[in-house]
Amino acid sequence: MAGMAALYSAIRFVEAYGLWRQKTWAEWLALVGGCIYLPLEIYEIHAKASIVHVSALLINLVVIVLMGLVLLQKQRGNHA
């Protein structure tokens, strides 16, 4: 478990470094990282709906949509 926690932490630090340096790969990593939590959040709402669970899902969806829009804008900018 400690090894998994260390790996997760290392990935998040790499992601933070990339986002700080405005790297596109880090934005993709953040998008994928946000999507990974969706099934768990949906399961938690299904198991026991609460304002906390619904809020977590909504906030995560907003972050995912914003990251997706940023990536689409960058992609369109590269093609122009």
Backbone as a printed PyTorch tensor [residue, N CA C, xyz], in Angstrom:
tensor([[[  0.8250,  -1.1970,   0.0000],
         [  0.0000,   0.0000,   0.0000],
         [  0.8680,   1.2590,   0.0000]],

        [[  1.9580,   1.2130,   0.7590],
         [  2.8390,   2.3740,   0.8230],
         [  3.4710,   2.6430,  -0.5440]],

        [[  3.8140,   1.5870,  -1.2520],
         [  4.3860,   1.7440,  -2.5870],
         [  3.3980,   2.3760,  -3.5540]],

        [[  2.1390,   1.9480,  -3.4600],
         [  1.0900,   2.5250,  -4.3180],
         [  0.8680,   4.0000,  -3.9870]],

        [[  0.8820,   4.3140,  -2.7150],
         [  0.7110,   5.7070,  -2.2960],
         [  1.8750,   6.5610,  -2.7860]],

        [[  3.0770,   6.0230,  -2.7180],
         [  4.2550,   6.7580,  -3.1920],
         [  4.1880,   6.9660,  -4.7050]],

        [[  3.7590,   5.9440,  -5.4380],
         [  3.6170,   6.0610,  -6.8890],
         [  2.5600,   7.1040,  -7.2510]],

        [[  1.4160,   7.0510,  -6.5870],
         [  0.3420,   8.0230,  -6.8250],
         [  0.8410,   9.4430,  -6.5490]],

        [[  1.5430,   9.6090,  -5.4600],
         [  2.0760,  10.9150,  -5.0930],
         [  3.0850,  11.4000,  -6.1230]],

        [[  3.9370,  10.5190,  -6.5800],
         [  4.9380,  10.8920,  -7.5840],
         [  4.2730,  11.3300,  -8.8850]],

        [[  3.2460,  10.6060,  -9.3030],
         [  2.5230,  10.9770, -10.5310],
         [  1.8900,  12.3510, -10.3730]],

        [[  1.3070,  12.6210,  -9.2240],
         [  0.6760,  13.9230,  -8.9950],
         [  1.7070,  15.0560,  -8.9590]],

        [[  2.8910,  14.7930,  -8.4070],
         [  3.9430,  15.8090,  -8.4030],
         [  4.4360,  16.0830,  -9.8230]],

        [[  4.5710,  15.0370, -10.6300],
         [  4.9730,  15.2160, -12.0280],
         [  3.9070,  16.0190, -12.7710]],

        [[  2.6510,  15.6940, -12.5230],
         [  1.5430,  16.4310, -13.1380],
         [  1.5750,  17.9070, -12.7220]],

        [[  1.7750,  18.1620, -11.4490],
         [  1.8310,  19.5460, -10.9590],
         [  2.9830,  20.3060, -11.6000]],

        [[  4.1430,  19.6600, -11.7210],
         [  5.3010,  20.2920, -12.3640],
         [  4.9680,  20.6500, -13.8180]],

        [[  4.3650,  19.6920, -14.5290],
         [  4.0060,  19.9280, -15.9250],
         [  2.9720,  21.0250, -16.0890]],

        [[  1.9880,  21.0610, -15.2010],
         [  0.9870,  22.1260, -15.2700],
         [  1.6150,  23.4850, -14.9630]],

        [[  2.5350,  23.5040, -14.0150],
         [  3.2200,  24.7530, -13.6690],
         [  4.0110,  25.2720, -14.8780]],

        [[  4.6010,  24.3480, -15.6300],
         [  5.3940,  24.7000, -16.8110],
         [  4.5420,  24.8060, -18.0780]],

        [[  3.2200,  24.6620, -17.9210],
         [  2.2460,  24.7700, -19.0050],
         [  2.5230,  23.7800, -20.1320]],

        [[  2.7530,  22.5350, -19.7550],
         [  3.0070,  21.4640, -20.7130],
         [  1.6950,  20.7890, -21.0860]],

        [[  1.5180,  20.5400, -22.3760],
         [  0.2880,  19.9230, -22.8560],
         [  0.1190,  18.5070, -22.3060]],

        [[  1.2170,  17.7530, -22.1880],
         [  1.1080,  16.3950, -21.6640],
         [  0.5590,  16.3870, -20.2450]],

        [[  0.8820,  17.4240, -19.4740],
         [  0.3820,  17.4980, -18.1000],
         [ -1.1150,  17.7920, -18.0840]],

        [[ -1.5830,  18.5720, -19.0430],
         [ -3.0190,  18.8420, -19.1330],
         [ -3.7710,  17.5680, -19.4830]],

        [[ -3.2020,  16.7580, -20.3740],
         [ -3.8090,  15.4620, -20.6890],
         [ -3.8080,  14.5510, -19.4710]],

        [[ -2.7120,  14.5630, -18.7370],
         [ -2.6240,  13.7560, -17.5220],
         [ -3.6700,  14.1930, -16.4960]],

        [[ -3.8740,  15.4970, -16.3690],
         [ -4.8910,  16.0100, -15.4440],
         [ -6.2920,  15.6050, -15.8950]],

        [[ -6.5320,  15.6500, -17.1960],
         [ -7.8420,  15.2590, -17.7290],
         [ -8.1190,  13.7840, -17.4510]],

        [[ -7.1570,  12.9410, -17.7500],
         [ -7.3160,  11.4990, -17.4940],
         [ -7.4440,  11.2470, -15.9950]],

        [[ -6.6290,  11.9380, -15.2040],
         [ -6.6920,  11.7790, -13.7540],
         [ -8.0550,  12.1500, -13.1900]],

        [[ -8.6560,  13.1860, -13.7320],
         [ -9.9940,  13.5690, -13.2840],
         [-11.0480,  12.5600, -13.6840]],

        [[-10.8980,  11.9890, -14.8750],
         [-11.8740,  11.0020, -15.3520],
         [-11.8160,   9.7010, -14.5680]],

        [[-10.6620,   9.3850, -14.0210],
         [-10.5120,   8.1400, -13.2760],
         [-11.4500,   8.0950, -12.0640]],

        [[-11.7200,   9.2560, -11.4860],
         [-12.5430,   9.2920, -10.2730],
         [-14.0450,   9.2260, -10.5540]],

        [[-14.4620,   9.4230, -11.7880],
         [-15.8970,   9.4560, -12.1000],
         [-16.6470,   8.1830, -11.6870]],

        [[-16.1580,   6.9930, -12.0250],
         [-16.9070,   5.7880, -11.6130],
         [-17.0790,   5.6820, -10.0980]],

        [[-16.0410,   6.0180,  -9.3500],
         [-16.1300,   5.9690,  -7.8890],
         [-17.1540,   6.9760,  -7.3690]],

        [[-17.1310,   8.1790,  -7.9300],
         [-18.0780,   9.2020,  -7.4850],
         [-19.5140,   8.8090,  -7.8250]],

        [[-19.7180,   8.2340,  -8.9830],
         [-21.0580,   7.7820,  -9.3680],
         [-21.5110,   6.6380,  -8.4630]],

        [[-20.5980,   5.7130,  -8.1580],
         [-20.9280,   4.6190,  -7.2530],
         [-21.3240,   5.1580,  -5.8750]],

        [[-20.5740,   6.1300,  -5.3690],
         [-20.8750,   6.6960,  -4.0510],
         [-22.2580,   7.3560,  -4.0390]],

        [[-22.5990,   8.0240,  -5.1180],
         [-23.9370,   8.6380,  -5.1980],
         [-25.0050,   7.5440,  -5.2310]],

        [[-24.7410,   6.4820,  -5.9860],
         [-25.6980,   5.3790,  -6.0620],
         [-25.8450,   4.6820,  -4.7080]],

        [[-24.7410,   4.5040,  -3.9980],
         [-24.7730,   3.8180,  -2.7010],
         [-25.4550,   4.6660,  -1.6360]],

        [[-25.1060,   5.9460,  -1.5850],
         [-25.6860,   6.8300,  -0.5820],
         [-25.5580,   8.2700,  -1.0690]],

        [[-26.6220,   8.7470,  -1.6690],
         [-26.6110,  10.1060,  -2.2030],
         [-26.5320,  11.1210,  -1.0630]],

        [[-25.6120,  12.0500,  -1.2200],
         [-25.5040,  13.1420,  -0.2590],
         [-25.0220,  14.3750,  -1.0060]],

        [[-25.1580,  15.5010,  -0.3790],
         [-24.7290,  16.7450,  -1.0060],
         [-23.2200,  16.7420,  -1.2430]],

        [[-22.4750,  16.0980,  -0.3700],
         [-21.0120,  16.0170,  -0.5240],
         [-20.6570,  15.1960,  -1.7630]],

        [[-21.2920,  14.0470,  -1.9390],
         [-20.9950,  13.1920,  -3.0860],
         [-21.4030,  13.8660,  -4.3890]],

        [[-22.5670,  14.4650,  -4.4100],
         [-23.0370,  15.1390,  -5.6220],
         [-22.1470,  16.3390,  -5.9320]],

        [[-21.7520,  17.0860,  -4.9110],
         [-20.8670,  18.2350,  -5.1130],
         [-19.5180,  17.7980,  -5.6580]],

        [[-18.9770,  16.7140,  -5.1290],
         [-17.6860,  16.2110,  -5.6190],
         [-17.7800,  15.8350,  -7.0910]],

        [[-18.8690,  15.1740,  -7.4670],
         [-19.0630,  14.7990,  -8.8640],
         [-19.1850,  16.0360,  -9.7500]],

        [[-19.9840,  16.9970,  -9.3290],
         [-20.1780,  18.2000, -10.1440],
         [-18.8850,  19.0000, -10.2960]],

        [[-18.1500,  19.1460,  -9.2240],
         [-16.8760,  19.8860,  -9.2920],
         [-15.9050,  19.1570, -10.2120]],

        [[-15.8340,  17.8510, -10.0800],
         [-14.9430,  17.0770, -10.9340],
         [-15.3580,  17.2040, -12.4000]],

        [[-16.6470,  17.1730, -12.6790],
         [-17.1130,  17.3320, -14.0570],
         [-16.7550,  18.7090, -14.6180]],

        [[-16.8650,  19.7420, -13.8000],
         [-16.4900,  21.0870, -14.2480],
         [-15.0000,  21.1280, -14.5930]],

        [[-14.1730,  20.5440, -13.7460],
         [-12.7270,  20.5220, -13.9980],
         [-12.4290,  19.7550, -15.2860]],

        [[-13.0720,  18.6200, -15.4710],
         [-12.8530,  17.8150, -16.6720],
         [-13.2590,  18.5820, -17.9210]],

        [[-14.4110,  19.2240, -17.8820],
         [-14.8770,  19.9980, -19.0430],
         [-13.9260,  21.1570, -19.3350]],

        [[-13.4890,  21.8640, -18.2960],
         [-12.5680,  22.9770, -18.5110],
         [-11.2400,  22.5050, -19.0910]],

        [[-10.7100,  21.4080, -18.5790],
         [ -9.4590,  20.8700, -19.1220],
         [ -9.6520,  20.4340, -20.5690]],

        [[-10.7800,  19.8250, -20.8670],
         [-11.0690,  19.4250, -22.2440],
         [-11.1580,  20.6190, -23.1720]],

        [[-11.7920,  21.6970, -22.7180],
         [-11.8900,  22.9020, -23.5420],
         [-10.5200,  23.5310, -23.7880]],

        [[ -9.6820,  23.5460, -22.7670],
         [ -8.3210,  24.0800, -22.9270],
         [ -7.5600,  23.2670, -23.9630]],

        [[ -7.6590,  21.9570, -23.8740],
         [ -6.9530,  21.1010, -24.8280],
         [ -7.4960,  21.2700, -26.2450]],

        [[ -8.8090,  21.4070, -26.3850],
         [ -9.3920,  21.6480, -27.7110],
         [ -8.9360,  22.9810, -28.2830]],

        [[ -8.9020,  24.0110, -27.4490],
         [ -8.4270,  25.3190, -27.9010],
         [ -6.9840,  25.2430, -28.3710]],

        [[ -6.1430,  24.5650, -27.6150],
         [ -4.7380,  24.4180, -28.0030],
         [ -4.6170,  23.6610, -29.3170]],

        [[ -5.4160,  22.6120, -29.4650],
         [ -5.3550,  21.8020, -30.6760],
         [ -5.8010,  22.6300, -31.8810]],

        [[ -6.8550,  23.3950, -31.7400],
         [ -7.3120,  24.2490, -32.8390],
         [ -6.2850,  25.3340, -33.1610]],

        [[ -5.6310,  25.8500, -32.1330],
         [ -4.5990,  26.8650, -32.3310],
         [ -3.4070,  26.3230, -33.0890]],

        [[ -3.0850,  25.0530, -32.8730],
         [ -1.9580,  24.4390, -33.5770],
         [ -2.2570,  24.1860, -35.0430]],

        [[ -3.5250,  24.0010, -35.3710],
         [ -3.9210,  23.7210, -36.7530],
         [ -4.1090,  25.0030, -37.5600]],

        [[ -4.2260,  26.1360, -36.8960],
         [ -4.4950,  27.3880, -37.6170],
         [ -3.2280,  28.0090, -38.1740]]])
